[in-house]
Amino acid sequence: MDHQLRRKRLAARLPDLGLDALLVTRRPNVRYLTGFTGSNGQVLLTAETTVFLTDGRYIEQARHEVPDLERTICEDGFPDAVASGCGDLDATAVGFESAGLSYQQWHDLSDRAPRLELAPVGDEVEQLRWVKDPEELAMLERAQAATDQAFEEILERLAVGVTEREISMELEQALRAAGADGIAFAPIVAFGENAAEPHHDPNHRGLDEGDIVKLDFGALVGGYHADMTRTVSFGEPAAEIRRIYDVVRRAQRAGIDAVHPGASGGDVDRAARTVIEEAGYGERYTHGLGHGVGLEIHEGPQLRKDGPDVLPPGAVVTVEPGIYVPGLGGVRIEDMVEVAEGGCRPLPAATKDLVVL
């Protein structure tokens, strides 16, 4: 991955922001700009120079993962090193990530370098991350392939009496067996009435005949997250569940059809939401349509009601409408799609038909 090109794109924003330098502290952003995968790393970036900061635990790891940058080892935290580095770089107007620097860190940095003009900066790196390069897309495709495989395998493990928690644990095993480095997030496994909770924490509820089964899970590969939801039925479902499934399937199709470069997240959300509202289930659809995925499971652009984010080509977003009826259950269908010229490209291969086991 071309980390140098990414840093150049970010550095080009400094004049517009009125900054001499930018301190990047959020771990996904540090990884995006340098390739560093450790738990403690910071980037101090100017128009001409980038300095990587870490601590003594990561001397060797940083040498391997960040060979192209000057590396500074911080013994007592990074504020002293940043203050010194800004002095060496003759940088006085320094931005920091408002979502990445704690108040204590800001206080320490201000105390150690009182001459610095510290300015909070929003999601500059995150917006660069919206558009995936070919290497990132390849990682997401590998993560999705492992997710598809795990879905097929987990269907065979559904049986009367198995619990949500047991299936959750088996999903993690299936994902790793399919080539994942780990899970993208804690799987959502919900049986029957529990599927009425959009984000249900798996418990010891056992599977019964006629239960709906909602599975929301994904693989993690090379730092990149997959996110997919499938809803299946263990035995013949209730008639209303079949109706709901048909509505959600049509809503998802409408949402996917609305994804194209230049579309707003609000427009895409509206395309799917309208189908659900016209079917009389508007009050049972309680979340946004989707979100970007990549180095984080939830990132931009966002697909939500009246959302302003404009979809660029190369972004990867989820499309995941759902209907949730207390006491009965719920249905959600979710795919990751790549925003592409002329529309979009769905990544999953797993069936979206109502599988009746």
C-alpha positions in Angstrom: 0.0 0.0 0.0 1.3 3.5 -0.9 1.5 5.1 2.5 3.7 7.9 1.1 1.0 8.9 -1.4 -1.5 9.0 1.4 0.7 11.3 3.5 1.2 13.6 0.5 -2.5 13.9 0.0 -2.9 14.8 3.7 0.0 17.2 3.6 -1.6 19.0 0.7 -4.5 20.0 3.0 -2.3 21.8 5.5 -2.3 25.2 3.7 -6.1 25.1 3.5 -6.3 24.4 7.2 -3.8 27.1 8.0 -1.4 24.7 9.7 2.3 24.1 9.7 1.9 20.5 11.0 -0.7 17.9 11.9 -0.5 15.5 14.8 -2.3 12.2 14.0 -3.1 10.0 17.0 -6.1 7.8 16.1 -4.8 4.3 15.7 -6.7 3.5 12.4 -5.4 6.8 10.9 -1.8 6.1 12.0 -2.1 2.7 10.4 -3.5 4.2 7.2 -0.7 6.7 6.9 2.2 4.4 7.9 1.3 0.7 8.0 2.0 0.5 11.8 -0.2 -2.0 13.5 0.9 -1.6 17.2 -1.1 0.0 20.0 1.0 3.1 20.5 2.0 5.3 17.5 1.6 8.9 16.5 2.4 10.8 13.3 3.7 14.4 13.1 3.3 15.5 9.5 4.4 18.7 7.8 4.4 19.6 4.1 8.0 18.3 3.7 8.6 15.8 6.6 6.8 13.1 8.5 8.0 11.8 11.9 6.7 8.6 13.5 6.5 8.4 17.3 6.2 5.3 19.4 7.5 3.8 22.7 10.3 1.3 23.5 8.0 -1.7 23.2 7.7 -1.2 19.5 11.3 -0.4 18.4 11.7 -3.5 16.3 8.1 -3.6 15.0 8.3 0.0 13.9 11.6 -0.7 12.2 9.9 -3.4 10.1 6.6 -1.7 9.5 7.7 1.9 9.2 11.1 1.7 7.5 10.6 4.8 5.4 10.1 7.4 8.1 12.2 9.0 10.8 11.3 7.2 14.0 11.3 8.7 17.5 11.1 6.6 20.6 9.3 8.3 23.4 10.2 7.3 27.0 7.6 9.4 28.8 4.8 9.8 26.4 4.6 11.7 23.1 3.9 15.4 24.2 7.6 16.0 24.9 8.6 14.5 21.6 6.0 16.5 19.7 7.1 19.7 21.4 10.7 19.0 20.5 9.8 17.9 16.9 7.7 21.0 16.3 10.7 23.1 17.4 13.0 21.2 15.0 10.5 21.6 12.1 9.9 25.3 12.9 6.1 24.5 13.2 4.0 26.7 15.4 0.4 26.3 14.0 -0.2 22.6 14.8 -3.4 20.7 14.3 -4.5 17.7 16.4 -7.3 15.2 15.8 -10.2 16.4 17.9 -11.5 12.8 18.1 -8.1 11.3 18.9 -6.4 13.5 21.6 -7.6 13.2 25.2 -7.9 16.3 27.3 -5.0 15.2 29.4 -2.8 14.8 26.4 -3.8 18.2 25.1 -3.1 19.7 28.5 0.3 18.0 28.6 1.2 19.2 25.1 0.1 22.7 25.8 2.1 22.7 29.0 5.3 21.5 27.4 5.0 23.7 24.3 3.2 26.9 25.3 4.3 28.6 22.1 2.4 26.2 19.9 -0.9 27.3 18.5 -2.9 24.1 18.9 -6.0 23.8 16.7 -8.5 20.9 16.7 -9.0 19.3 13.3 -11.9 17.1 12.2 -12.0 14.0 10.1 -9.3 14.9 7.5 -7.7 11.5 7.5 -11.1 9.7 7.8 -12.3 11.4 4.6 -9.2 10.2 2.7 -10.0 6.7 3.9 -13.5 6.8 2.3 -12.0 5.9 -1.1 -10.3 2.5 -1.1 -7.3 1.8 -3.2 -6.9 -1.6 -5.0 -5.0 -3.2 -2.1 -7.7 -2.1 0.4 -10.4 -3.5 -1.9 -8.5 -6.8 -2.1 -8.4 -7.1 1.7 -12.1 -6.3 1.9 -12.9 -9.0 -0.7 -10.8 -11.5 1.2 -12.6 -10.6 4.4 -16.0 -11.0 2.6 -15.0 -14.4 1.1 -14.2 -15.7 4.6 -17.5 -14.3 5.8 -19.4 -16.0 3.0 -17.7 -19.3 3.8 -18.5 -19.1 7.5 -22.1 -18.4 6.8 -22.5 -21.6 4.7 -20.8 -23.6 7.5 -22.8 -22.1 10.4 -26.1 -23.1 8.7 -25.1 -26.7 9.2 -24.6 -26.2 12.9 -28.1 -24.9 13.6 -30.1 -27.5 15.5 -32.8 -27.7 18.2 -31.4 -26.6 21.5 -28.2 -25.0 20.4 -27.9 -21.5 22.0 -27.2 -18.1 20.6 -23.9 -18.0 22.5 -22.8 -21.3 21.2 -23.5 -20.2 17.6 -21.6 -17.0 18.2 -18.5 -18.9 19.4 -18.8 -21.3 16.4 -19.0 -18.3 14.0 -15.7 -17.1 15.3 -14.1 -20.5 14.8 -15.6 -20.7 11.3 -14.3 -17.3 10.3 -10.8 -18.2 11.4 -11.0 -21.5 9.6 -12.0 -19.6 6.5 -8.8 -17.5 6.6 -9.8 -14.6 8.8 -7.3 -13.1 11.3 -10.2 -12.7 13.7 -13.7 -11.3 14.0 -14.5 -7.8 12.7 -16.8 -7.4 15.7 -18.7 -9.5 18.3 -21.2 -11.4 16.2 -24.9 -10.7 16.7 -26.8 -14.0 16.9 -30.5 -13.6 17.7 -33.2 -16.4 17.8 -36.9 -15.8 17.6 -38.2 -12.8 19.5 -34.6 -11.7 20.3 -34.2 -10.8 16.6 -36.5 -7.9 17.3 -33.4 -6.2 18.9 -31.3 -4.6 16.1 -28.1 -5.2 18.2 -28.7 -8.2 20.4 -26.1 -9.6 22.7 -26.1 -13.4 22.3 -27.4 -15.3 25.4 -28.3 -18.8 26.4 -31.6 -18.8 24.5 -32.0 -22.1 22.7 -33.1 -22.6 19.1 -36.7 -23.9 18.5 -38.6 -25.0 15.5 -40.1 -22.0 13.6 -37.6 -19.5 15.0 -36.2 -16.8 12.8 -32.4 -16.6 13.1 -30.6 -13.3 12.6 -26.8 -13.4 12.0 -24.7 -10.2 11.8 -21.0 -10.9 11.6 -17.8 -10.4 9.6 -14.2 -11.4 9.1 -11.2 -9.3 9.9 -8.4 -9.7 7.3 -5.2 -7.5 7.2 -6.9 -4.9 9.4 -10.0 -4.6 7.1 -13.5 -5.5 8.3 -16.3 -7.3 6.6 -19.9 -6.8 7.7 -22.8 -9.0 6.6 -26.3 -9.8 7.9 -28.4 -12.8 6.9 -31.7 -13.8 8.3 -32.8 -17.4 8.0 -35.6 -19.5 9.4 -35.3 -22.7 11.4 -38.4 -24.5 10.2 -41.4 -22.8 8.6 -41.6 -19.2 9.7 -44.7 -17.3 10.8 -46.7 -15.7 7.9 -45.8 -12.2 9.1 -42.1 -13.0 9.1 -42.4 -14.0 5.5 -44.1 -10.7 4.7 -41.5 -8.8 6.5 -38.7 -10.6 4.8 -40.1 -9.8 1.4 -40.4 -6.1 2.3 -36.8 -6.0 3.6 -35.5 -7.7 0.6 -37.3 -5.2 -1.7 -36.0 -2.3 0.4 -32.5 -3.5 0.2 -32.7 -3.9 -3.5 -34.0 -0.3 -3.8 -31.1 0.9 -1.6 -28.5 -0.9 -3.6 -30.0 0.4 -6.8 -29.7 4.0 -5.4 -26.0 3.7 -4.7 -23.8 5.5 -7.3 -21.1 8.1 -7.3 -22.6 11.5 -6.4 -25.6 10.1 -4.5 -26.0 11.4 -1.0 -26.4 9.1 1.9 -29.8 10.6 2.6 -31.0 9.8 -0.9 -29.9 6.2 -0.7 -31.5 5.8 2.8 -34.7 7.3 1.5 -34.9 4.9 -1.4 -34.9 1.9 1.0 -36.9 3.6 3.8 -39.7 4.5 1.4 -40.3 0.8 0.6 -40.6 -0.1 4.3 -42.8 2.9 5.1 -45.2 2.2 2.2 -45.5 -1.4 3.5 -46.7 0.0 6.8 -43.5 -0.9 8.8 -41.9 2.6 9.0 -42.0 2.7 12.8 -40.3 -0.7 12.9 -37.2 0.5 11.0 -35.2 2.2 13.7 -31.7 2.8 12.3 -29.9 4.2 9.3 -29.4 2.3 6.1 -25.6 1.8 6.3 -22.1 3.1 6.8 -18.6 2.9 5.3 -16.3 0.0 6.2 -12.6 -0.5 6.1 -10.0 -0.1 8.8 -12.9 0.5 11.1 -16.2 -1.4 11.2 -18.1 1.9 11.2 -16.6 4.8 9.2 -17.7 7.2 6.6 -19.6 7.8 4.4 -22.8 7.4 6.3 -26.1 6.3 4.8 -28.7 7.7 7.1 -32.0 9.7 7.0 -31.3 13.1 5.5 -27.5 12.4 5.6 -25.3 14.8 3.7 -22.4 12.5 2.8 -21.8 12.3 -0.9 -20.7 8.9 -2.1 -17.4 8.9 -4.1 -16.3 6.1 -6.4 -14.2 3.6 -4.6 -16.0 3.9 -1.3 -17.3 0.7 0.3 -20.6 1.0 2.3 -23.1 -1.4 3.8 -26.8 -1.5 2.8 -28.7 -3.0 5.7 -32.4 -2.2 6.1 -34.4 -4.0 8.8 -37.8 -4.4 10.4 -38.1 -5.3 14.0 -41.4 -6.4 15.7 -41.3 -6.9 19.5 -42.5 -10.4 20.5 -42.2 -11.7 17.0 -38.7 -11.1 15.8 -36.9 -9.2 13.1 -35.3 -9.3 9.7 -32.2 -7.5 8.5 -30.3 -8.1 5.2 -27.0 -6.5 4.8 -24.4 -6.4 2.0 -21.2 -4.5 1.6 -21.1 -2.7 -1.8 -18.4 -0.9 -3.7 -19.4 2.5 -5.1 -18.5 2.2 -8.8 -19.0 4.1 -12.0 -22.6 3.6 -13.1 -23.8 2.2 -9.8 -22.2 -0.2 -7.3 -20.8 -3.7 -7.0 -22.0 -6.0 -4.2 -19.2 -8.0 -2.5 -21.0 -10.9 -0.9 -21.7 -14.2 -2.7 -23.9 -15.6 0.1 -27.6 -16.1 -0.9 -30.1 -13.5 0.3 -33.1 -15.8 -0.3 -35.0 -16.8 2.8 -33.3 -20.0 3.7 -35.6 -22.4 5.5 -33.7 -25.1 7.4 
